[in-house]
């Protein structure tokens, strides 16, 4: 990784009490929840280490993104981050690139892009190793079966 500022939100969850404050405010406002309250709660959910929280955060941010064009730029980074944390790297990259198109000098987005690229590369190498390992195992099993067939002749 280069000397870009780290996409700190990737690994810095809120304390449970802090997230509970955001959740309580969101629930208290009910069907009249304000846009900022909804965004704050979604932000807290994205920062959570719990996968279901991340999924709900993405859902809430997606709703804001669709319904409030003036807030889209704010949603892009956290939609990218949430998808990154869930392992949806194509979606994470898509949202992050949209943000980079709007703000080419956004250092957090540049840092997140590096995290996404590193994760994709690392998981791609793991995938290649697994496929390679399966091919070797299939070859070994195949050779044993062939030897067994030859021995019976």
C-alpha positions as protocol buffer text, in pm:
chain_id: "A"
residue {
  index: 1
  type: UNK
  ca { x: 0 y: 0 z: 0 }
}
residue {
  index: 2
  type: UNK
  ca { x: 120 y: 353 z: -68 }
}
residue {
  index: 3
  type: UNK
  ca { x: 134 y: 644 z: 174 }
}
residue {
  index: 4
  type: UNK
  ca { x: -233 y: 733 z: 128 }
}
residue {
  index: 5
  type: UNK
  ca { x: -435 y: 788 z: 445 }
}
residue {
  index: 6
  type: UNK
  ca { x: -590 y: 458 z: 541 }
}
residue {
  index: 7
  type: UNK
  ca { x: -960 y: 403 z: 482 }
}
residue {
  index: 8
  type: UNK
  ca { x: -991 y: 395 z: 861 }
}
residue {
  index: 9
  type: UNK
  ca { x: -1362 y: 321 z: 860 }
}
residue {
  index: 10
  type: UNK
  ca { x: -1285 y: -27 z: 730 }
}
residue {
  index: 11
  type: UNK
  ca { x: -1157 y: -138 z: 1069 }
}
residue {
  index: 12
  type: UNK
  ca { x: -1290 y: 109 z: 1325 }
}
residue {
  index: 13
  type: UNK
  ca { x: -1634 y: 8 z: 1454 }
}
residue {
  index: 14
  type: UNK
  ca { x: -1838 y: 222 z: 1686 }
}
residue {
  index: 15
  type: UNK
  ca { x: -1869 y: 114 z: 2045 }
}
residue {
  index: 16
  type: UNK
  ca { x: -2193 y: -81 z: 2104 }
}
residue {
  index: 17
  type: UNK
  ca { x: -2327 y: 206 z: 2316 }
}
residue {
  index: 18
  type: UNK
  ca { x: -2263 y: 453 z: 2033 }
}
residue {
  index: 19
  type: UNK
  ca { x: -2443 y: 235 z: 1781 }
}
residue {
  index: 20
  type: UNK
  ca { x: -2731 y: 190 z: 2026 }
}
residue {
  index: 21
  type: UNK
  ca { x: -2771 y: 569 z: 2052 }
}
residue {
  index: 22
  type: UNK
  ca { x: -2801 y: 590 z: 1672 }
}
residue {
  index: 23
  type: UNK
  ca { x: -3041 y: 292 z: 1664 }
}
residue {
  index: 24
  type: UNK
  ca { x: -3259 y: 442 z: 1940 }
}
residue {
  index: 25
  type: UNK
  ca { x: -3283 y: 775 z: 1761 }
}
residue {
  index: 26
  type: UNK
  ca { x: -3373 y: 600 z: 1433 }
}
residue {
  index: 27
  type: UNK
  ca { x: -3639 y: 386 z: 1602 }
}
residue {
  index: 28
  type: UNK
  ca { x: -3775 y: 681 z: 1802 }
}
residue {
  index: 29
  type: UNK
  ca { x: -3839 y: 879 z: 1484 }
}
residue {
  index: 30
  type: UNK
  ca { x: -4029 y: 581 z: 1339 }
}
residue {
  index: 31
  type: UNK
  ca { x: -4206 y: 638 z: 1009 }
}
residue {
  index: 32
  type: UNK
  ca { x: -4106 y: 1007 z: 1026 }
}
residue {
  index: 33
  type: UNK
  ca { x: -3733 y: 934 z: 1043 }
}
residue {
  index: 34
  type: UNK
  ca { x: -3525 y: 1225 z: 923 }
}
residue {
  index: 35
  type: UNK
  ca { x: -3276 y: 1189 z: 643 }
}
residue {
  index: 36
  type: UNK
  ca { x: -2979 y: 1277 z: 866 }
}
residue {
  index: 37
  type: UNK
  ca { x: -3089 y: 1032 z: 1137 }
}
residue {
  index: 38
  type: UNK
  ca { x: -3124 y: 758 z: 877 }
}
residue {
  index: 39
  type: UNK
  ca { x: -2782 y: 839 z: 732 }
}
residue {
  index: 40
  type: UNK
  ca { x: -2618 y: 845 z: 1077 }
}
residue {
  index: 41
  type: UNK
  ca { x: -2766 y: 507 z: 1167 }
}
residue {
  index: 42
  type: UNK
  ca { x: -2664 y: 359 z: 830 }
}
residue {
  index: 43
  type: UNK
  ca { x: -2311 y: 496 z: 882 }
}
residue {
  index: 44
  type: UNK
  ca { x: -2294 y: 330 z: 1225 }
}
residue {
  index: 45
  type: UNK
  ca { x: -2419 y: 1 z: 1080 }
}
residue {
  index: 46
  type: UNK
  ca { x: -2157 y: 7 z: 804 }
}
residue {
  index: 47
  type: UNK
  ca { x: -1885 y: 55 z: 1066 }
}
residue {
  index: 48
  type: UNK
  ca { x: -2016 y: -241 z: 1268 }
}
residue {
  index: 49
  type: UNK
  ca { x: -1823 y: -570 z: 1264 }
}
residue {
  index: 50
  type: UNK
  ca { x: -2155 y: -761 z: 1233 }
}
residue {
  index: 51
  type: UNK
  ca { x: -2250 y: -870 z: 882 }
}
residue {
  index: 52
  type: UNK
  ca { x: -2629 y: -823 z: 933 }
}
residue {
  index: 53
  type: UNK
  ca { x: -2561 y: -466 z: 1049 }
}
residue {
  index: 54
  type: UNK
  ca { x: -2355 y: -403 z: 734 }
}
residue {
  index: 55
  type: UNK
  ca { x: -2637 y: -543 z: 519 }
}
residue {
  index: 56
  type: UNK
  ca { x: -2896 y: -319 z: 686 }
}
residue {
  index: 57
  type: UNK
  ca { x: -2661 y: -20 z: 653 }
}
residue {
  index: 58
  type: UNK
  ca { x: -2629 y: -83 z: 279 }
}
residue {
  index: 59
  type: UNK
  ca { x: -3006 y: -113 z: 249 }
}
residue {
  index: 60
  type: UNK
  ca { x: -3062 y: 220 z: 428 }
}
residue {
  index: 61
  type: UNK
  ca { x: -2790 y: 398 z: 229 }
}
residue {
  index: 62
  type: UNK
  ca { x: -2933 y: 259 z: -95 }
}
residue {
  index: 63
  type: UNK
  ca { x: -3272 y: 405 z: -1 }
}
residue {
  index: 64
  type: UNK
  ca { x: -3112 y: 744 z: 65 }
}
residue {
  index: 65
  type: UNK
  ca { x: -2911 y: 719 z: -257 }
}
residue {
  index: 66
  type: UNK
  ca { x: -3228 y: 654 z: -462 }
}
residue {
  index: 67
  type: UNK
  ca { x: -3456 y: 905 z: -291 }
}
residue {
  index: 68
  type: UNK
  ca { x: -3222 y: 1199 z: -227 }
}
residue {
  index: 69
  type: UNK
  ca { x: -3002 y: 1293 z: -523 }
}
residue {
  index: 70
  type: UNK
  ca { x: -2842 y: 1574 z: -320 }
}
residue {
  index: 71
  type: UNK
  ca { x: -2704 y: 1313 z: -74 }
}
residue {
  index: 72
  type: UNK
  ca { x: -2570 y: 1063 z: -327 }
}
residue {
  index: 73
  type: UNK
  ca { x: -2208 y: 1172 z: -302 }
}
residue {
  index: 74
  type: UNK
  ca { x: -2216 y: 1122 z: 76 }
}
residue {
  index: 75
  type: UNK
  ca { x: -2359 y: 772 z: 34 }
}
residue {
  index: 76
  type: UNK
  ca { x: -2107 y: 650 z: -224 }
}
residue {
  index: 77
  type: UNK
  ca { x: -1810 y: 598 z: 9 }
}
residue {
  index: 78
  type: UNK
  ca { x: -2011 y: 411 z: 271 }
}
residue {
  index: 79
  type: UNK
  ca { x: -2189 y: 200 z: 8 }
}
residue {
  index: 80
  type: UNK
  ca { x: -1845 y: 109 z: -127 }
}
residue {
  index: 81
  type: UNK
  ca { x: -1713 y: 39 z: 223 }
}
residue {
  index: 82
  type: UNK
  ca { x: -2015 y: -171 z: 322 }
}
residue {
  index: 83
  type: UNK
  ca { x: -1990 y: -383 z: 9 }
}
residue {
  index: 84
  type: UNK
  ca { x: -1616 y: -422 z: 66 }
}
residue {
  index: 85
  type: UNK
  ca { x: -1677 y: -548 z: 418 }
}
residue {
  index: 86
  type: UNK
  ca { x: -1935 y: -797 z: 286 }
}
residue {
  index: 87
  type: UNK
  ca { x: -1696 y: -925 z: 20 }
}
residue {
  index: 88
  type: UNK
  ca { x: -1899 y: -781 z: -268 }
}
residue {
  index: 89
  type: UNK
  ca { x: -1592 y: -637 z: -433 }
}
residue {
  index: 90
  type: UNK
  ca { x: -1746 y: -564 z: -774 }
}
residue {
  index: 91
  type: UNK
  ca { x: -2018 y: -354 z: -608 }
}
residue {
  index: 92
  type: UNK
  ca { x: -1764 y: -190 z: -378 }
}
residue {
  index: 93
  type: UNK
  ca { x: -1547 y: -101 z: -675 }
}
residue {
  index: 94
  type: UNK
  ca { x: -1848 y: 33 z: -869 }
}
residue {
  index: 95
  type: UNK
  ca { x: -1953 y: 272 z: -591 }
}
residue {
  index: 96
  type: UNK
  ca { x: -1596 y: 373 z: -516 }
}
residue {
  index: 97
  type: UNK
  ca { x: -1526 y: 450 z: -883 }
}
residue {
  index: 98
  type: UNK
  ca { x: -1839 y: 665 z: -899 }
}
residue {
  index: 99
  type: UNK
  ca { x: -1704 y: 861 z: -603 }
}
residue {
  index: 100
  type: UNK
  ca { x: -1357 y: 884 z: -760 }
}
residue {
  index: 101
  type: UNK
  ca { x: -1519 y: 1021 z: -1078 }
}
residue {
  index: 102
  type: UNK
  ca { x: -1681 y: 1296 z: -870 }
}
residue {
  index: 103
  type: UNK
  ca { x: -1379 y: 1355 z: -645 }
}
residue {
  index: 104
  type: UNK
  ca { x: -1058 y: 1234 z: -811 }
}
residue {
  index: 105
  type: UNK
  ca { x: -848 y: 1366 z: -521 }
}
residue {
  index: 106
  type: UNK
  ca { x: -1051 y: 1193 z: -247 }
}
residue {
  index: 107
  type: UNK
  ca { x: -775 y: 1019 z: -50 }
}
residue {
  index: 108
  type: UNK
  ca { x: -1009 y: 796 z: 150 }
}
residue {
  index: 109
  type: UNK
  ca { x: -1165 y: 665 z: -171 }
}
residue {
  index: 110
  type: UNK
  ca { x: -818 y: 613 z: -320 }
}
residue {
  index: 111
  type: UNK
  ca { x: -718 y: 420 z: -9 }
}
residue {
  index: 112
  type: UNK
  ca { x: -1036 y: 211 z: -26 }
}
residue {
  index: 113
  type: UNK
  ca { x: -965 y: 137 z: -393 }
}
residue {
  index: 114
  type: UNK
  ca { x: -627 y: -4 z: -291 }
}
residue {
  index: 115
  type: UNK
  ca { x: -788 y: -217 z: -20 }
}
residue {
  index: 116
  type: UNK
  ca { x: -1043 y: -352 z: -270 }
}
residue {
  index: 117
  type: UNK
  ca { x: -774 y: -425 z: -531 }
}
residue {
  index: 118
  type: UNK
  ca { x: -551 y: -599 z: -275 }
}
residue {
  index: 119
  type: UNK
  ca { x: -841 y: -813 z: -149 }
}
residue {
  index: 120
  type: UNK
  ca { x: -947 y: -910 z: -502 }
}
residue {
  index: 121
  type: UNK
  ca { x: -589 y: -1000 z: -593 }
}
residue {
  index: 122
  type: UNK
  ca { x: -534 y: -1197 z: -271 }
}
residue {
  index: 123
  type: UNK
  ca { x: -863 y: -1386 z: -301 }
}
residue {
  index: 124
  type: UNK
  ca { x: -796 y: -1446 z: -670 }
}
residue {
  index: 125
  type: UNK
  ca { x: -464 y: -1606 z: -582 }
}
residue {
  index: 126
  type: UNK
  ca { x: -632 y: -1818 z: -316 }
}
residue {
  index: 127
  type: UNK
  ca { x: -892 y: -1923 z: -573 }
}
residue {
  index: 128
  type: UNK
  ca { x: -620 y: -2018 z: -820 }
}
residue {
  index: 129
  type: UNK
  ca { x: -441 y: -2218 z: -548 }
}
residue {
  index: 130
  type: UNK
  ca { x: -763 y: -2401 z: -460 }
}
residue {
  index: 131
  type: UNK
  ca { x: -837 y: -2484 z: -823 }
}
residue {
  index: 132
  type: UNK
  ca { x: -475 y: -2590 z: -870 }
}
residue {
  index: 133
  type: UNK
  ca { x: -494 y: -2808 z: -560 }
}
residue {
  index: 134
  type: UNK
  ca { x: -815 y: -2968 z: -682 }
}
residue {
  index: 135
  type: UNK
  ca { x: -656 y: -3039 z: -1020 }
}
residue {
  index: 136
  type: UNK
  ca { x: -357 y: -3206 z: -852 }
}
residue {
  index: 137
  type: UNK
  ca { x: -589 y: -3410 z: -628 }
}
residue {
  index: 138
  type: UNK
  ca { x: -797 y: -3515 z: -930 }
}
residue {
  index: 139
  type: UNK
  ca { x: -477 y: -3616 z: -1109 }
}
residue {
  index: 140
  type: UNK
  ca { x: -361 y: -3825 z: -815 }
}
residue {
  index: 141
  type: UNK
  ca { x: -700 y: -3995 z: -782 }
}
residue {
  index: 142
  type: UNK
  ca { x: -707 y: -4051 z: -1156 }
}
residue {
  index: 143
  type: UNK
  ca { x: -363 y: -4211 z: -1157 }
}
residue {
  index: 144
  type: UNK
  ca { x: -465 y: -4446 z: -873 }
}
residue {
  index: 145
  type: UNK
  ca { x: -777 y: -4546 z: -1061 }
}
residue {
  index: 146
  type: UNK
  ca { x: -576 y: -4603 z: -1378 }
}
residue {
  index: 147
  type: UNK
  ca { x: -321 y: -4814 z: -1190 }
}
residue {
  index: 148
  type: UNK
  ca { x: -603 y: -5015 z: -1035 }
}
residue {
  index: 149
  type: UNK
  ca { x: -761 y: -5073 z: -1375 }
}
residue {
  index: 150
  type: UNK
  ca { x: -427 y: -5183 z: -1524 }
}
residue {
  index: 151
  type: UNK
  ca { x: -360 y: -5418 z: -1231 }
}
residue {
  index: 152
  type: UNK
  ca { x: -693 y: -5594 z: -1287 }
}
residue {
  index: 153
  type: UNK
  ca { x: -612 y: -5669 z: -1651 }
}
